[in-house]
Amino acid sequence: MLDVDAAIGRMEGLLARVDPSSPSGRRRVLLGIAGPPGAGKTTLAERVVTAFADRAAHVPMDGFHLADAALDRLGRRERKGAIDTFDGWGYRDLLRRLRLRLDEPVSAPGFERVLEQPIAGSIAVGPEVDLVVSEGNYLLVDAAPWPQAVALFDEVWFADAPAHLLRERLIARHVRFGKAPAEAAAWVDAVDLPNAALIEPTRARADVVIRTA
């Protein structure tokens, strides 16, 4: 496992690990980025995708959030973001399609943060895409179906950050998308940070740990 401090800004070595330029025929590279909420997974994923321009696509696991209607039916609305509020099996099956690299576009769901809802078919991954980057909280959790999903990646990186920084970032995010400060802090303490505690031990399974500042 490689441990990297992202603050030094040295992305070249990381990018070389997933560069799809090596002679491999039509083999597509899949990179997973795991880590607790607020650790900077999306920012890291976007940096990698930008580095490879049109050859790369970003397919977040967040598109597999269960919709609020399903969470209401299951009685899980107040824990939205917990591991059992995602369709892990659907995510695994999407990764299988992306791994096959079919001669046709693959449609993937995205996630709208203002609505806090998954949006079906909002991301298109064409057959020309050489690198798919997918980030999500629970990629390295050792409970079905996540091991089946993680086996489809070439590498999985883990974005990490100190607990106090996670809390600050998460409260700011919830406020930015409409919660009052007190409501945001209560949600972070009751939902997000317990989720982070579940995710933290999975860092030991990552190929690379990246500490964000």
Sequence and secondary structure as in RCSB ss.txt:
>XXXX:A:sequence
MLDVDAAIGRMEGLLARVDPSSPSGRRRVLLGIAGPPGAGKTTLAERVVTAFADRAAHVPMDGFHLADAALDRLG
RRERKGAIDTFDGWGYRDLLRRLRLRLDEPVSAPGFERVLEQPIAGSIAVGPEVDLVVSEGNYLLVDAAPWPQAV
ALFDEVWFADAPAHLLRERLIARHVRFGKAPAEAAAWVDAVDLPNAALIEPTRARADVVIRTA
>XXXX:A:secstr
 EEEEGGG   HHHHHHT TTSS TT  EEEEEE  TTSSHHHHHHHHHHHHGGGEEE  GGGGB  HHHHHHHT
 GGGTTSGGGB HHHHHHHHHHHHHT SS EEEEEEETTTTEEEEEEEEE TT  EEEEE TTTT SSTTHHHHH
TT SEEEEEE  HHHHHHHHHHHHHHTT  HHHHHHHIIIIIHHHHHHHGGGGGG SEEEE  
